[in-house]
Amino acid sequence: MKSVQQPSLRCHYFAIFLIQTLVALVLFGYNRISNNHIINTVSIETNCTNSSPISKNVVVLLWTWPFGAQFPLDKCPKPFDSPRCLLTADRSLYNTANAVIFHHRDVCGSKDQMPQMPRPEGQYWVWYNLESPSHSPNLHFMDKLINLTMSYRIDSDIFTPYGWLEQNEVAINYTIPEKSKLAAWLVSNWNRNSKRVQFYEDLKNYIPIDIYGRQHIPLATEQTISVVSKYKFYLSFENSIHTDYVTEKLWRNAFVSGSVPVVLGPTRENYERFIPSDSFIHVDDFPSAKELASYLLELDKNDQKYQEYFKWRSKLRPVTEFTWIVHYCKACVELHNAPSYRTASSLGKWFT
């Protein structure tokens, strides 16, 4: 019996040894593959992170104060109060800045107003402009210089509108300010040949319009809301007509005042990218100023129909953060996720 069992036991032990060896080899191979995968993943993530020159703290240099207006650079409001952002107007930091923001109207007079020293490798140059193309001269100065755009255009790299709508946490009952007058317009840039002045000249033949501003009834900025709120309609007429160019004339003068905006600007479809279709009246909806005037007079006599233009306010509220610091702080935050480094060959072709 012993001479028969011993070879059998040896075979049995050898088989166990073989199985254990195979399992060990498999586990070793699996661990090696897993470890390599982890190493490669970390390497890829690190490379992706390091591929951006502004992956950590961001230093943003304001090349000029916009229109010379100075303001504190260390008081970014929420949600743009990132501790990883440093805004500065100190040009001695040019060589270490991750990005430089150029306010177009302050540098468009001459190329000498742009930096004359070499640009540090990987530094983003950001073009900032809130004016319409009609009031943005010498765009060609920026050809092949700009990496990121920052404007009211919704397709900008950094979108900085004059205002926007936010959702109310709960539905509210909006109280329409008490109205005693029909229509108002606040205008400082009076150009008799402009479309808006010509339309006004026609419209005033059919309805009374109180006009404020330079060369008209004086109105202090701090009184705008209280004065305009007494009117049922406000003429939100833009100084020029361009894609997405919807300014404080709608956001602050009309919406914040609680008046229904009568708009002259881009198309109705363009406005509806930003605001509800029943929140405004577009001049293009009427074949003439006379028909528009008739409609406004109809709404003036029909409170229920007039109040339809305020129904959206139960769910939405206008936000008009048109302050320089908000825009610059927003730019700094968004620069953390800046797209890959590229240069706009022709800014003018895009900004029309």
C-alpha positions in Angstrom: 0.0 0.0 0.0 2.7 2.5 0.9 4.6 1.9 -2.3 1.4 2.7 -4.3 0.3 5.7 -2.2 3.6 7.6 -2.1 3.7 8.4 -5.9 0.1 9.4 -5.7 0.8 11.8 -2.9 3.7 13.3 -4.7 1.6 13.9 -7.8 -1.1 15.4 -5.5 1.4 17.8 -3.9 3.0 18.6 -7.2 -0.4 19.5 -8.6 -1.1 21.8 -5.7 2.3 23.5 -6.1 1.6 24.0 -9.8 -1.8 25.5 -9.1 -0.4 27.8 -6.5 2.5 28.9 -8.8 0.0 29.6 -11.6 -2.2 31.6 -9.3 0.8 33.6 -8.0 1.9 34.3 -11.5 -1.6 35.4 -12.5 -1.9 37.7 -9.5 1.6 39.1 -10.0 0.7 39.9 -13.7 -2.6 41.4 -12.7 -1.0 43.6 -10.0 1.6 44.7 -12.5 -1.0 45.6 -15.1 -3.1 47.4 -12.4 -0.1 49.4 -11.1 0.9 50.4 -14.6 -2.7 51.5 -15.3 -2.7 53.7 -12.1 0.7 55.2 -13.0 -0.4 55.9 -16.5 -3.7 57.5 -15.3 -1.9 59.8 -12.9 0.6 60.7 -15.6 -2.1 61.6 -18.0 -4.0 63.7 -15.5 -0.8 65.4 -14.5 0.0 66.2 -18.1 -3.5 67.5 -18.7 -3.3 69.7 -15.7 0.1 71.0 -16.5 -0.8 71.6 -20.1 -2.6 74.8 -18.9 -0.4 77.6 -17.8 -3.1 78.8 -15.3 -3.9 75.6 -13.6 -3.4 76.8 -10.0 -3.5 80.4 -8.8 -4.4 82.9 -11.5 -2.8 86.4 -11.7 -4.8 88.7 -13.9 -3.4 92.1 -14.9 -5.8 94.9 -15.8 -3.7 96.7 -18.4 -5.8 99.8 -17.9 -8.6 100.8 -15.6 -11.8 100.8 -17.8 -12.5 104.3 -18.8 -10.2 105.3 -16.0 -12.6 104.1 -13.3 -10.7 102.7 -10.4 -12.2 100.3 -7.8 -11.0 97.8 -5.1 -9.5 94.7 -6.7 -9.7 92.6 -3.5 -13.4 92.5 -3.0 -14.8 89.9 -5.5 -18.5 89.2 -4.7 -19.9 85.7 -4.6 -19.8 83.4 -6.5 -16.6 84.9 -8.0 -14.7 85.3 -4.7 -12.1 82.6 -5.4 -9.0 82.6 -3.2 -7.1 81.4 -6.3 -7.6 84.7 -8.1 -5.4 87.7 -7.8 -6.4 90.9 -9.7 -3.9 93.6 -10.1 -3.3 96.8 -12.0 0.4 96.8 -11.3 2.2 96.6 -14.7 5.4 95.5 -13.0 3.8 92.1 -12.6 3.4 91.8 -16.4 6.0 89.1 -16.7 4.4 86.9 -14.1 0.7 87.5 -14.9 -1.2 84.5 -16.3 -3.5 86.8 -18.2 -3.8 90.4 -19.2 -7.2 92.0 -19.9 -7.4 94.8 -22.4 -10.4 97.1 -22.3 -10.8 97.9 -25.9 -11.8 101.5 -25.7 -8.7 102.3 -23.6 -6.2 100.7 -26.1 -7.8 101.1 -29.5 -6.3 104.5 -30.2 -2.9 103.2 -31.1 -0.9 100.0 -31.0 1.5 101.9 -28.7 -1.1 101.6 -26.0 -0.6 97.8 -26.0 2.4 96.2 -24.3 5.7 96.9 -26.1 7.7 94.2 -24.3 7.7 90.6 -25.4 4.8 88.5 -24.2 5.7 85.8 -21.6 5.2 82.2 -22.9 1.6 81.0 -22.4 0.2 84.3 -21.2 -3.4 84.8 -22.2 -4.4 88.2 -23.7 -8.1 88.8 -23.1 -10.1 91.3 -25.2 -12.8 93.0 -23.1 -15.5 95.2 -24.7 -19.1 96.1 -23.8 -19.6 98.6 -26.6 -21.3 97.6 -29.9 -19.3 97.1 -33.1 -20.5 100.5 -34.2 -18.7 102.1 -31.3 -15.6 99.9 -31.3 -13.0 101.4 -33.6 -9.7 99.9 -34.8 -10.6 96.2 -34.2 -7.8 95.3 -36.6 -5.3 96.4 -34.0 -6.1 93.1 -32.2 -5.6 90.8 -35.1 -3.4 87.8 -34.2 -2.9 89.1 -30.7 -6.0 88.0 -28.7 -6.4 84.6 -27.1 -9.8 85.0 -25.4 -12.8 87.3 -25.9 -14.8 88.8 -23.1 -18.0 90.7 -24.0 -21.8 90.8 -24.0 -21.9 88.4 -26.9 -23.2 85.0 -25.8 -20.5 83.2 -27.9 -17.7 85.0 -26.1 -15.1 82.9 -24.3 -16.1 84.9 -21.2 -19.7 86.0 -21.3 -20.2 89.3 -19.5 -23.8 90.6 -20.1 -25.4 93.7 -18.9 -27.9 91.6 -16.9 -29.6 88.3 -16.7 -32.6 86.5 -15.1 -32.4 84.2 -12.2 -35.0 81.7 -10.9 -36.9 82.6 -7.8 -36.6 80.0 -5.1 -40.4 80.1 -4.7 -43.1 81.8 -6.7 -43.8 85.3 -5.6 -46.5 87.9 -6.1 -44.9 90.8 -7.9 -46.3 94.1 -7.1 -46.4 96.4 -10.1 -45.3 99.9 -9.1 -48.1 102.5 -9.2 -48.3 104.1 -12.6 -49.4 107.7 -13.4 -47.8 108.2 -16.8 -47.6 106.4 -20.2 -44.1 106.3 -21.7 -40.6 107.6 -21.0 -37.2 107.5 -22.6 -33.8 108.3 -21.2 -31.2 109.1 -23.8 -27.8 110.8 -23.6 -26.4 110.1 -27.1 -28.8 112.1 -29.3 -28.1 111.5 -33.0 -30.9 112.8 -35.3 -29.9 110.4 -38.0 -30.1 107.3 -35.9 -32.9 104.8 -36.3 -34.0 105.2 -32.7 -34.3 108.9 -32.8 -36.2 108.8 -36.1 -38.6 106.2 -34.7 -39.1 108.3 -31.6 -39.9 111.3 -33.8 -42.6 109.3 -35.5 -44.0 107.7 -32.4 -44.4 110.9 -30.4 -47.0 112.1 -33.0 -49.4 109.5 -31.6 -48.6 109.2 -27.9 -47.1 111.4 -25.2 -43.5 110.5 -24.4 -41.4 112.2 -21.7 -37.8 112.2 -22.7 -34.9 112.6 -20.2 -31.2 113.0 -20.4 -28.7 115.3 -22.1 -30.5 118.1 -24.0 -33.8 117.0 -22.4 -35.3 116.8 -18.9 -32.4 116.4 -16.5 -32.4 113.2 -14.5 -29.8 112.2 -11.9 -28.6 108.6 -12.1 -29.8 107.8 -8.6 -33.3 109.0 -9.5 -33.7 106.9 -12.6 -35.5 103.9 -11.0 -38.0 106.0 -9.0 -38.8 108.3 -11.9 -39.1 105.6 -14.6 -41.2 103.3 -12.3 -44.1 105.8 -12.6 -44.4 105.0 -16.4 -46.2 102.1 -17.9 -43.7 101.8 -20.7 -40.1 102.5 -21.2 -38.4 102.9 -24.6 -35.4 100.6 -24.4 -33.9 101.8 -27.7 -30.3 100.7 -28.3 -27.9 103.1 -29.9 -27.0 100.5 -32.6 -28.4 97.2 -33.6 -26.1 94.1 -33.3 -26.3 90.5 -32.2 -26.9 90.1 -28.4 -26.4 93.9 -27.9 -29.0 94.3 -25.1 -27.9 96.8 -22.5 -28.9 98.5 -19.2 -31.6 100.3 -21.2 -33.6 97.0 -20.8 -32.1 95.4 -17.7 -31.9 98.4 -15.4 -34.0 101.2 -16.8 -37.0 99.1 -17.7 -36.9 95.8 -15.7 -35.6 97.1 -12.4 -37.9 100.1 -12.6 -40.9 97.9 -13.2 -41.9 99.3 -16.5 -42.7 97.3 -19.7 -39.8 97.7 -22.1 -40.6 98.7 -25.7 -37.4 97.5 -27.4 -35.6 98.6 -30.5 -32.5 96.5 -31.0 -31.7 93.0 -32.4 -34.5 90.7 -33.5 -37.2 89.4 -31.2 -35.7 86.0 -31.5 -32.4 87.4 -30.2 -34.1 89.0 -27.2 -35.9 85.7 -26.4 -32.5 84.1 -25.9 -32.3 86.1 -22.7 -35.8 87.1 -21.6 -39.4 85.6 -21.9 -41.4 86.4 -25.0 -44.2 88.0 -22.9 -41.9 90.4 -20.9 -41.4 93.0 -23.7 -42.8 94.7 -26.7 -40.7 94.8 -29.9 -41.1 97.6 -32.4 -40.7 95.1 -35.2 -43.9 93.4 -34.3 -45.8 96.4 -35.8 -45.8 97.7 -39.3 -45.5 101.3 -38.2 -45.1 103.6 -35.2 -48.8 104.4 -35.5 -49.8 100.8 -35.0 -47.4 100.4 -32.0 -48.9 103.6 -30.5 -52.4 102.2 -30.9 -51.4 99.0 -29.1 -49.8 100.9 -26.2 -52.9 103.0 -25.8 -55.0 99.8 -25.8 -52.9 98.3 -23.0 -53.2 101.6 -21.1 -57.0 101.2 -21.0 -56.9 97.4 -20.2 -55.2 96.7 -16.9 -55.7 92.9 -17.2 -54.0 92.8 -20.5 -51.2 95.2 -19.4 -50.5 93.0 -16.3 -49.9 90.0 -18.6 -46.4 91.5 -19.2 -45.5 90.9 -15.5 -46.6 87.3 -15.1 -43.0 86.1 -15.7 -41.9 87.9 -12.5 -43.5 85.3 -10.3 -40.8 82.8 -11.3 -37.9 85.0 -12.5 -36.1 88.1 -11.3 -33.7 90.4 -13.1 -30.1 90.7 -12.0 -28.2 93.8 -13.2 -24.6 93.4 -11.9 -23.2 95.9 -14.3 -20.1 96.7 -12.1 -16.6 96.5 -13.4 -15.4 94.3 -10.5 -18.0 91.6 -11.2 -16.8 91.2 -14.7 -13.1 91.1 -13.9 -13.7 88.7 -11.0 -15.8 86.5 -13.3 -13.0 86.5 -15.9 -10.4 85.4 -13.3 -12.6 82.5 -12.1 -13.3 81.3 -15.7 -9.6 81.6 -16.6 -9.0 78.5 -14.4 -10.8 76.5 -17.1 -9.5 78.5 -20.1 -9.6 76.7 -23.4 -6.4 75.5 -25.1 -4.1 78.3 -26.1 -5.0 79.8 -29.5 -5.1 83.2 -31.2 -7.9 85.0 -33.0 -6.7 85.8 -36.5 -9.4 88.5 -37.1 -11.4 89.9 -34.2 -13.4 92.2 -36.5 -14.8 89.4 -38.6 -16.3 87.8 -35.5 -17.4 91.0 -33.7 -19.9 92.5 -36.1 
